Amino acid sequence: MPCATVFRLVASACLEDVKAHHRGARNGDIVAVHQTRVALTRLRAAIAFFEPMVEDAEWTRLKSELKWLNGYLGATRDLDVAIENAPRERLFRTARAESQRQLRRALMSDRYRRWFKDIVAWVNHGPWSDMSDRRLVRLRASPASEYHASRLAGWHEKLVKKSRGLQGMAGRKQHRVRLASKRLRYAIEFSEDVLPKGDFAPWRAIVKQLRKAQQILGELHDAEAATALVAELQQRVRPSPAGRQRKPLEVLDKKEKGRLLRRATAAYRKIAA
């Protein structure tokens, strides 16, 4: 199939997932909120994967609106994870109820409806699809198998470089490695029905390690996010009486963090091999 066809199929599938979980996310269902966020992350990965072909002024506008929507989804999802890790933390539950109210308003707004309608139209026949630049015309019509093979190799190389020295990285850099890992994993999954079976086989092994590394770095990120959330939420409520200050929330101790980082480093060595 040509690249343009594969992009439309992949992006449309992501948007169908968003649509399927819309009611649940609007009503506060934890799984639906998570799956909506996953679908939008996959959509961003697909657009980034095909960026040389699809980037145009309309996507710049739609990306800004997507950032607005992800702000509400991300805040609610972060609180769901924090509650799972610290179920007795009342601050999280109170904040989650307010965050869900804001998310519901966003998902029921005219702004959201316009965005969804516009991005569906953009995927199917946006300005990118008929730009006359010869390079873009050739790229849209080129065999997807060749494009995927080249693009995956480039993304893989970048991740290998980015993940070096993982154990000495600060939390923010570790999180960026995790995001790059997620993006490569989704791109590989997009490629399963595009690449010949023999060419895809090595990527299947890499996906297994990417899932493992992503989960480990996710635990580290969630622990830091929960600690930061407590500090932020405590500033919004009445201070505790003198002598009764709360202890900082400690989801993972130093020893556990070190163990997780060693496991993640081992996974990235296998990804690089």
N, C-alpha and C positions, 0 to 999 in steps of 0.2 A: 504493500500500500504506500501511497505517497505520504510525505510528512504531514501535510495539511490535514489529511483524512484522519491519521492517527491522533493528532493533537485534538481534533474535534471530538473524537470518540472518548479519549481519556478525560478531557475537561468536562464533557457532558455527563460522564458517569459520576464525577465528583459532585457536580451540581445536582444531579438526581439524588445523591445521598443527603445533601443539605436539605433538599425539599422533603425527603422522606422523614427526616428527624425534626422538621420545623415545629410541628405541634408539640412534640414531647419537650423540646428545648424551651419553648415558650411557656410550658406549664411546669417547668422546673425539674423534669426528670434527669437524674444524674447521668444515666447512660446516653440519653439523647444530647445533652449538652456536650459530653465528651465526643460523641460520634460526629456532631456538627463541626466541632473544632478540628477533628481529624480530617474530615472531608475538605474543609477549607485549607488545611495545611497541605493536603495532597494536591489540591487545585493550584496553590502557589508553587509547589514543586513542579507540577506539569508545565506551568507557564514559564518558570525559570529554565526548565529543560529545553523548551522550544523558544526561548527568548530571542535568539538571533533571527527568528522568522516572524514572531508575533508581536514584538514590542512596538507600540504606537502610542499616539497621544491619548486615545480613548482608554487604553489600559492604564496609563498613568493616573487618570481620573478615577477609574474603577478601583485601582489599588489603594488609593487614599480612602475611599469608602469602605473597602475591606478592612483596612486598619481600624477604622472607627468601630465596625462591628466586632472585630476580634478583641477589642478592648473590653467589651462587655462579656463576651464568651470566656476570655482568658481569666478575668477577675473571678467569675463564678466557678470555673473549673479549678482554679488554684485553691479556692476555699473548700471545694469538695475533696480535693486531695489532702488538704490540711486537716479536715475533719476526720478523714479516714486514718490519718497517722496519729491524731490526738483527739479522739472522740469526746473526751471530757472537757475540752476547751470551749467554754461557753462563748467567748468572744468570737470564735469562728462561726458558730451557729447564728448568732445575731447578725453578723456581717453578711452571712450567706443569704439570709432572708431579704436583706436590703439589696444585695447584688442581684438576686433573682428578679426582684421587682423592676430594677433598671433594665435587665436583659429582656424581660417580657415587653416592656415599653418599646425597646429598640426593635424587637422582632415583629411587633405589631404596627410599626410606624410606616408611613408612606415612604419615608427615606429608604427603609429596607426593601419595600416592594419595588421601588424604582430601581434600586441597585440590582436586585435579583433579575428583574426583567432585562435590564441593560446588559448585564454580564452574559446572560444566555444569548442575547442577540449578538454580542461582541464575539463570543466563541464561534458562532455559526457563520456570521458574515460581517465581522468587524472590518475596519479599514485595513488591517494587516492582510486580509485575504485577497485584496486586489491591488496592492501597491505594485507599481510597474517597474521598480528597480530590477534589473536583470538578475542580479545575484539572488534577490528574494524570490523572484519567479522560479528560478532553478531550484532553490531550496525547498519551496513549497511542493514542487513536483518530484523531488528526489526520493529514491527508495528509503523508507523509514529504517530498514535494517542497517543500512550503511550509516545513517545519521546517529542512530542509537548506539551502535558499536563505538563510534568515535567519541560521542558525548559522554558515555559512561566511563570510558577510559580516562578522559580528562577530569571528570568529577572524582573518580577514584584516586587519581594521582594527587589532586588537591587535598583530599581528606587525609591521605597518608602523611603528607607534609604537615598539615594542620594539627594532627594528633600526636606528633612527636613531642616528647617531654610532658606528657599528660599529667604525671604525678606531681610535677612542680608548678602546674598552672593554677592561677587564681580561679575562683568559682565562675566568674563571668566568661573567661576563656574556655573553661571546660564546657559551659553551656553552649558556646558557639560551636564547639566540636560536636556536641550532641545534635544540634540543629542541622549541621552539615551531614552527619551520619543519617539522620532521618530523611533528609532530602535525597541522598544517594540511594537509600533503601527503597523509597517510593519510586524513584526513577528506574531502578532495576525491576521492580514489580510491574511497572508500566511496559517494560520491554519483553516480558515473558512470551507474549503472543506475537512479537515482532521479530525477534532474533531466531535464527535456526536453532534447533534443540542442542546441537553440539556446541554452538557458540555461547548458549545461555548457561550451560552446565556449570562453568566456573563461578558465574555470578550467583548461582543458587547457594553455593557454599559461603560466599561473602555475605549474602543476606542473613544467613544464620548467625554469623558473628556480629553483624550490624545490629540485629535485634538484641543480642546479649549486651553489647556495649551501650546501646541506647537505653536499655532498662536500668543498667547500673548507674549511668550518668544521670538518668531521670531520678533515681532515688536520692542522689547527692543534691541535685537541684531542688527537689521537693523539700528536703530537709532545710536547706538554706532559705527557701521561700517561706516556709512555715515560721521559722525564727523571725524573719523580717516582718511577716504579717503580724505576729504578736506585738512586736515593737511599735508598728504603725497603728494598730488598733488600740493599744494601751494609751496612746496619745489622744485618742478621741473620747475616752471615758474619764470619769472622775478619778484622780490619783488616789492610790491606796493610802491609808493613814500612816503616819511616821512609824517606822519599825515593822511595817507589814508589806513592804515592797515585794512584788512577785519575783520569783527567780526566772531567768530567761528560759524559754522552751528549748530543750536539748533533745532533738529527735535522733541524732546519730552522734556517738562519741568519737573522739579522735582515732581510736583504734579501729573502729568499724569503718570510718571513712578511708583509712589507709588500706584496709582489706579490700574494699570496693574498688579503689583506684588501681590496685594491683591486678584485680580481675579484669578491669576495663583495659588496662595496658596490654594484658595478654591477648585480649580479643583483637585489639588494633594491630598487634604484631601478626596475627593470622590474616587479618584483612590486607595487610601490606605484602604478605608472602606471595 
